Amino acid sequence: MSALLSRVAALLVVAVVAGCDPTSTAPVTSDAGASPNASILPAPLATEAPELLDAGGPTTKIDAGPQGIPADSAGRLVLPDAGAPLPEALRADPIAPESPTSREVAGLSLDAVFHWRDVPAPPKATEVSADGLREAQKLTALTWKIDLADAGRMRIEFTSRALPLPAHAEIRARADRYGNLVIWPMATEYRVIQPGALRTVVGERRVDVTPLALGIVRSQGEGKRLGLVTRKVELGSSLGTLKLELGKAPEVGEGGQLLCRALVEMDGIDPKTPVCQPGEVPLLAIYTWASSDPSKPGGGVTFEVTTLTKRTDVALNGMLTPPPGAAFAATGLPAVPHGIFLSKDELTAFRTGPLTMPPSTDATAPGEGFVAVNHSDTLLYLLLDGVPVVSVPPGSDRYVIGPVRGHYVAQWRTFLGEKVYPAQAIDMPARLVHGGAADAGAPDGG
């Protein structure tokens, strides 16, 4: 009991200090200069990985608003087990490979998808092919396949052709470490992703460590999803708000806690938050980002688990972190060579046929299809009739062949929805430019 009281006292000291120092920030490292999302980060970035909250140790504070220690619905402090060793934070160094094993354990397998908001509808015209658009939406669904082991292992496989990381790349994590590993397809290489960098990895295909905070936690009651009783919470950080729905699943052990850590970290929340508990699995995560314009809502994205399978045969050999034989990568991430998500035939199927139209007045437009030009400093997606067709890296362009001559609706956006730009009616062929004078005054989101 004395140890527990000491721990409570230490955490109270941290909370008091946090209230007295609203300008404290955590350090940052980046692959490529300043963070492209600086407009949604009120706190400045720094130069190394952030300190994670320990009882009585340093913490990153939220710049504005109330702060405190997370509590349950009855107002009781939620503290980690005083006798349990805390995981260590990963550093950007090689990790000794884990030994192969034939062991199988209990756990869960999940299918999950990201849903975008404010997606524009196609034009209402007879030549628009509903079947072609519906098939393209299926082919570009933003899906993950997730395995969680009760022994404290997580593997996320990217299973979509339209994600920032390529199909069959993975994110892996283990319960005795804070942070994650990105695994190249075929497990040829791995890179250590320190705590605070997962949001930019998942959303922008870059490694940029940003500040983490304990955040504000509010209970939102209970519910039911995919046959599991759920606990609902809302977390707030300087980046925005995150609504989580956590299903009670004893067989997931510490595996579900790892997925929870990953999802809260993407909202700028310290993965040590007591919100993430063993025996629970996140089934829904709704992100709403802070807007730099108080008169307009921020953008966002929703993560949803669509299927859940309880298992007793999860093979730990496929979840080793890092995998045996994988080479350590000090920089870079798995490459996405072209970023064009649909074939020429799949894009042609957006219409039943070409329209007869006068020649384009834009001398820079190609003879067919379109050129997408991104003059901004972050990875952007271009949607055509509400379907993601290409991702364009910062300061780059992509030439896409397939859409036939006619009228379309185009929209630029970031993957996680921090920036959602107004939809535009366009005529094909076209040259679609984002950034510079063409982007002056564009809204931040929503």
VEXMARZA-513236 format. One record per residue (C-alpha): residue in three letters; x, y, z. Coordinates in pm, whole numbers, plus 32768, in hexadecimal, padded with zeros to 4 digits. Layout:
<rs>
ALAXYZ;...
</rs>
This chain:
<rs>
MET800080008000;SER811A80F18050;ALA81AF80B77EF5;LEU805E81017E53;LEU803182407F1E;SER818E82B07EBA;ARG813582757D4E;VAL7FF483427D6F;ALA80B5845B7E15;ALA81B884597D01;LEU80AE846D7BF3;LEU8003858D7CA8;VAL814E86487CAA;VAL816686127B31;ALA8005869B7B03;VAL805587D37BCF;VAL819688107B10;ALA80D887E379C8;GLY7FE688F27A2B;CYS810489DF7A78;ASP81C589AB7934;PRO80DD89BC7807;THR81F989FB7713;SER82C088BC7748;THR82F887F27608;ALA838F86A575AD;PRO84A9867874B6;VAL847A8606734F;THR85388559723B;SER84D6855870CE;ASP853E84BC6F86;ALA84F085F46EC1;GLY84F9874B6F5E;ALA83DF87F67016;SER829887417050;PRO81A287816F33;ASN808987877033;ALA811B88A970FA;SER7FD2896470D3;ILE7F21886A71B6;LEU8037885772B7;PRO802C8982739F;ALA8165890F7458;PRO82B4893273A1;LEU837387FB733C;ALA84C587A573D4;THR85EA86C4737D;GLU85D385677419;ALA84D384697484;PRO83E084E07592;GLU83F9847076FA;LEU82D7838E7757;LEU821D83BE789A;ASP829C82FB79C7;ALA8218831A7B26;GLY82D884407BB3;GLY839184757A68;PRO8381857A7952;THR825585A27870;THR81EE8663773B;LYS80D487537787;ILE7FAC87BF76B9;ASP7FD08930766C;ALA7E71899776CF;GLY7D4989167794;PRO7D28885378D8;GLN7E128737792C;GLY7E0C86217A29;ILE7E3984B37A75;PRO7D4D83C279BD;ALA7C36833B7A97;ASP7B2682367A70;SER79B282867A59;ALA79A1829D7BD5;GLY7ABB839B7BE1;ARG7BBF82AA7C6B;LEU7D2582D27BF3;VAL7D8781C67AF5;LEU7EEB815D7B3E;PRO7FCC804E7AB0;ASP80267F267B89;ALA81257FB07C7E;GLY81ED7E6E7C73;ALA81EF7E3C7AFA;PRO83257EA97A36;LEU82DC7FBA793B;PRO83317F7877CC;GLU845E802D773D;ALA8440812C7625;LEU84DE80BF74DE;ARG860281897457;ALA866B81A172EB;ASP87678085730B;PRO87777F1B7298;ILE86C07E1C7370;ALA87367CBA73AE;PRO86587BD172DC;GLU856C7AEB7398;SER85A779767379;PRO84BB78A672A1;THR83B077E6735E;SER829F76EB7315;ARG81C8776A7433;GLU805977B973F5;VAL7F8E789374E1;ALA7E347927750A;GLY7DD77A70746C;LEU7D017B23736B;SER7D0E7B5E71F4;LEU7C687C9D7178;ASP7C0E7D3C702D;ALA7C057EB8703F;VAL7BCC7FDB6F54;PHE7C0281556F56;HIS7AD782276EEC;TRP7B0283856E5D;ARG7A0C84A06E9E;ASP798F85AD6DB2;VAL79CA84D36C81;PRO792D85776B4B;ALA782B84C56A77;PRO7858849668FF;PRO779F85746809;LYS7636851B67C2;ALA764D84BD6654;THR75DF8398657C;GLU774683446516;VAL77B5830D6682;SER77DC819766C0;ALA7760813A681C;ASP77EA7FD967F1;GLY79438056678C;LEU7956814368B4;ARG78D6803B69A5;GLU79E37F446936;ALA7AF3804F6952;GLN7A80809D6AB5;LYS7AA57F2E6B12;LEU7C007F1B6A78;THR7C79804F6B36;ALA7BD880096C8A;LEU7CCD807D6D98;THR7CF57F336E4F;TRP7DD17E996F5B;LYS7DE47D2F6FCF;ILE7E467D19713E;ASP7EBB7BF47215;LEU7ECC7C1F738F;ALA7F667B1B7478;ASP7F1C7B0075EB;ALA80937AD97623;GLY80BC7C4A75C9;ARG80FB7C587453;MET80527D1D733D;ARG80717D0571C5;ILE7FBE7DF870DB;GLU7FCE7DA26F69;PHE7F817EAC6E64;THR7E8D7DFC6D7A;SER7E227F1A6C95;ARG7EBA7F9B6B54;ALA7E5C80FF6BC1;LEU7F10812E6D0F;PRO804482096D47;LEU811480CE6D87;PRO810F7FB66C82;ALA803E7E7B6C94;HIS80D97D706D77;ALA81AA7E686E3B;GLU81707E376FAF;ILE81747EE670FE;ARG81DB7E097220;ALA81EC7E4D7395;ARG82357D9374D8;ALA81B57DD07637;ASP83097E0876D8;ARG835C7F3175F6;TYR82B5807E75AB;GLY82CB80CC7439;ASN82A07FFC72FF;LEU83617F5C71E3;VAL830F7F877073;ILE835A7E456FB7;TRP839C7E486E41;PRO82D17D576D64;MET83687BF76D74;ALA84077C606EC1;THR854C7CC36E14;GLU85877DFC6EEA;TYR84FF7EAA701D;ARG850B800870AA;VAL84D780707212;ILE83BE816F723A;GLN83EE82277382;PRO82C582927456;GLY822983C973C0;ALA827783797252;LEU8161828671F5;ARG806B8391717C;THR81538412706D;VAL81BA82AF700B;VAL8052823D6FDC;GLY7FD583816F43;GLU80F784166E81;ARG81FC83066E42;ARG82FF83C46F0F;VAL839883A6706A;ASP836084E47130;VAL835884C572AC;THR826385BE7342;PRO820B861374AC;LEU81388526757C;ALA8058858276A1;LEU7F9784C977AD;GLY7E638579772C;ILE7D02859A77AF;VAL7C2D846077DA;ARG7AB2846277F4;SER79D483327820;GLN78C183127717;GLY780481EB77A9;GLU77E280877726;GLY77627FDE75ED;LYS77787EA5751A;ARG78317E6573D3;LEU78837D237316;GLY77EA7C5A7432;LEU78C97CF3753E;VAL78677DD3765F;THR79217F1A762B;ARG79A5803D76F6;LYS799E8193764D;VAL7A9682A9769A;GLU7AF683F67604;LEU7C5F8471760B;GLY7CD185D275C5;SER7E268653755D;SER7EB7878274AE;LEU7E8186CA7363;GLY7D0E86937395;THR7C1F85997430;LEU7C0B8420741A;LYS7AD48357746D;LEU7B2781EC74B9;GLU7A4480C074E3;LEU7AF87FA27594;GLY7A687E417596;LYS7A997D5976BE;ALA7B527C23763F;PRO7C1B7B66774A;GLU7CBA7A827643;VAL7D737BA975A4;GLY7E4B7BDA76DC;GLU7F517CE876A4;GLY7F267CDF752A;GLY7DF87DC47528;GLN7EB27EBC7602;LEU7FB77EDF74ED;LEU7EB37F3E73E9;CYS7E21803874DF;ARG7F7B80CF7515;ALA7FAA80F8739F;LEU7E5981A1736C;VAL7E7C8295748E;GLU7FDF82ED7428;MET7F59835B72D5;ASP7E9084617394;GLY7FC384E1744B;ILE7F718421758B;ASP8085837A7653;PRO806781FE7620;LYS809381D47797;THR7F32825577CA;PRO7E6C817378B7;VAL7D51817C77B6;CYS7E038059770A;GLN7DCB7F2377DF;PRO7E0E7DAC77B0;GLY7CDB7CE27755;GLU7C447DF4767A;VAL7C557E307503;PRO7C097F767449;LEU7AE87F467358;LEU7AAB80B072F1;ALA7B8681E872F0;ILE7AF983367279;TYR7BFD84487244;THR7B9D85B7722A;TRP7CC6869D71FA;ALA7CE387FA728A;SER7CA5890D7189;SER7D7F8A417167;ASP7C3F8AFE7116;PRO7B588AFA7248;SER7A2B8B47716B;LYS7A558A0470A6;PRO7A56889A711C;GLY7B9587D270FA;GLY7BB686AB7010;GLY7BD685457081;VAL7BCA83D37038;THR7B2282A370D3;PHE7BC681527118;GLU7AD0802F7133;VAL7AFD7EBD7177;THR7A0D7E07708C;THR7A497C9A70EC;LEU7AD37BF27225;THR7B3F7A887246;LYS7B9E79EC7393;ARG7CC178F97371;THR7D8E77FF7437;ASP7E8F77C27323;VAL7F3B791372F2;ALA809C78B9727D;LEU819A798B7337;ASN82A0793B7230;GLY81EF7A277140;MET81EA7B407241;LEU83557B4A72B2;THR83C97CB172E8;PRO84AD7CDA722F;PRO84947BA8714B;PRO85C97ACB7125;GLY86987B1F6FF2;ALA860C7C7E6FC2;ALA87167D896F8E;PHE870C7EC6705E;ALA86B880036F9A;ALA872E8145703C;THR866982216F48;GLY8550820B6E4D;LEU840D81446E3D;PRO838A803B6D4C;ALA836D80DA6BF4;VAL822D81156B31;PRO82BC812E69CE;HIS81A281E16916;GLY808682276A06;ILE7F8581EC68F2;PHE7E7C81086984;LEU7DAD809F6856;SER7E0380176700;LYS7DAC80C665BD;ASP7C827FDE6584;GLU7C04800D66E9;LEU7C0F818766BC;THR7B6E817A6564;ALA7A4B80BE6608;PHE79E981FA66C9;ARG7920825A6591;THR784F819B6497;GLY7901825C6384;PRO79AE83A4632E;LEU78F384E862F6;THR791485BC61C0;MET79AC86FF6244;PRO7A62882B61B6;PRO7BDF882361D3;SER7C6E88896323;THR7CD989F26348;ASP7DEE89876438;ALA7F2C8967636A;THR7FD688AA6489;ALA7ED187936490;PRO7F3F863F6404;GLY7EA185A062D2;GLU7DE584A663AE;GLY7DB384646521;PHE7E40855F6616;VAL7F7C85D966BE;ALA7F668608683B;VAL8061870868C1;ASN809F87316A37;HIS815C886F6A91;SER811B88446C08;ASP820B87B16D09;THR813E867E6D66;LEU80C185406CBC;LEU7F6C85826C1E;TYR7E6184A26B8C;LEU7D9484FD6A5B;LEU7C3184766A50;LEU7B71845C690A;ASP79F7843C6932;GLY7A3583E26AA0;VAL7B2E82CC6A52;PRO7CA282E66AB2;VAL7D5F82C3696B;VAL7EBF834269BA;SER7F9B83BA6AD9;VAL809784C96A82;PRO81CD85036B5B;PRO823286666BBC;GLY82B887316A99;SER82678620699D;ASP817785CE6884;ARG80D4849567F7;TYR80488455669C;VAL7F11837A66A2;ILE7E8082DF6567;GLY7D258245655B;PRO7C10834065A2;VAL7B6083876459;ARG7AFB84DC63D9;GLY79E0856A64AE;HIS7975861A65ED;TYR79FB85A86741;VAL7A17861968AC;ALA7B76862F6942;GLN7BE686636AAB;TRP7D38867D6B58;ARG7D6486046CC0;THR7E5B856D6DB5;PHE7E2E84016E13;LEU7DCF84446F7F;GLY7CF4856B6F21;GLU7DB986836FC9;LYS7D8A873D6E81;VAL7C50870A6DB2;TYR7C3A87F96C8D;PRO7AFF88636BD1;ALA7A8987846AB6;GLN7AA888146956;ALA79EC87CA6814;ILE7AEC87806702;ASP7AF1871A6597;MET7BD886096518;PRO7CE78617649B;ALA7D6D86F965AE;ARG7E988776666D;LEU7E3C878167E0;VAL7F24885868B3;HIS7F2588766A2F;GLY7FF7897B6AE0;GLY80838AD26A9A;ALA7F938BD66A13;ALA7E948ACA69BC;ASP7E7A8A6E6B2E;ALA7E6A8BCA6BC2;GLY7D5E8BE16CCE;ALA7CFF8A706CC2;PRO7C5C89FA6E06;ASP7D0789166EFF;GLY7BFD880E6F09;GLY7A9587A66F12;
</rs>
